Amino acid sequence: MIEVRDLKKSFGDFWALNGVNISVPRGSVYGLVGPNGAGKTTLIKHLAGVFIPDSGTITIDGQPSFENVQVKSRVVYIPDDIYFFPQATLLDMKKFYQSVYPLFDEERFKKLHEVFPFDPKRSLRRLSRGMKKQAAFWLGICLKPDLMLLDEPVDGLDPVMRRKVWSVLLQDVAERNMTVFVSSHNLRELEDVCDHVGIIHEGRIILERNLSEIQNNIIKLQVAFDGPLPEEMNQLDILNRQVTGRVWVLIVRGDRDRILSHVGNLNPIIMDALPLTLEEIFVYELGGMNYAVKNIIL
């Protein structure tokens, strides 16, 4: 669906993107995560055909997205900062969308009023930030796109509306094989909806994989030994270690079964493998890049 190869973009002497490579399969929900300023929004604007890359290639279904009407007619981009015409109502924007997108679904617009229960005749500039986001989703979903590009999509929405929005989007993923590319700082939420994840740092993708593979490739290990931590433990790829009394909590990268077999052969008193959240994976993957979360004593 999406192929990005060696994408570079600079603003003056600052490289916002510095050799980005990603692959997004059709029908997937791809979560892009990274620290502030890592290049998430810049990458999404390239996918949407807003920015021209300095070098590299971007294709959506094998075609470039920049100035490509055929591609853009099947792509919806919902940015973090929503813009509507100053005096427009939702019905005014609907007419505008219908004039630009030939596949706008009028019946779907009427049905979605049950999901987004506000008056479409109200002036959009008088709506709250969260209600403007609802309006953007209401319009965007009616286009029945092949690809939705979402930048902090549910920021400003209440928990009930967040669930409604994701329910509608995931229904389209399941029924129409729609692809969703989403950037968000809400890693807990991404963990619930994404099947693929990319971590971007300083304009580069440092990790890209199926989410289940990522979670199986890094584990939190709680162990205790009858004595100090054995030297053989250093043969493992330990990303982080903390100790309380004789109990060690280790973040270890590698094959889960191999790690457990290796530690089990050292006769631990306690050995327990705990699941990691996407947020923990994000923190520990960036730990070697001056982005680690340190223990702070106040």
ABEGO torsion letter per residue (X at the ends): XBBBBGBBBBBEABBABBGBBBBBBBGBBBBBBEBBGAGAAAAAAAAAGABBBABEBBBBGGBBABGBAAAAAABBBBBABBBBBAABBAAAAAAAAAAABAABBAAAAAAAAAABBBBAABBAAABBAAAAAAAAAAAAAAAGBABBBBBGAABGBBAAAAAAAAAAAAAAAAAAGBBBBBBBABAAAAAAABABBBBBBGGBBABBBBAAAAAAABBBBBBBBBEBBBAAAAABBBABBBBBEABBBBBBBEBAAAAAAAAAAAGBABBBBBBBBAAAAAAAAAAAAGABBBBBBX
